[in-house]
Amino acid sequence: MKRIFSALLIGVAITAYPQGQLVLDNLSNTSTSPIATANGLFWLSTGGAPVLIDQDFNAVFYAGTNSSSLSPIATFLISNGTAVGDHAGPGFFFEDW
């Protein structure tokens, strides 16, 4: 009986599918409005007019079934190196892991 159970477990482990690669990017986004609600880019304002961000930056990404039930799915920080190199041009972000 133990051999059959072990064989079943080995079969399950062999046929299990691994987690895929997750990619977060806005490379296909086209809106040039700083108040876009879709297809937006990343903007920065330090008291003046907003401009497309053109440097590495900290970001937290959220996901959920609707806007009132969001949970963080990824955090990228310059301080720990996870956000370094994620800048992909003015207003753009790209990260895969």
Buried (B, 14 or more C-beta within 10 A) or exposed (E): EEEEEEEEEEEEEEEEEEEEEEEBEBEEBEBEEBEEEEEBBBBBEEEEEEEBBEEBBEBEBEEEEEEEEEEEEBEBBBEEEBBEEBBEEEBBBBBEE
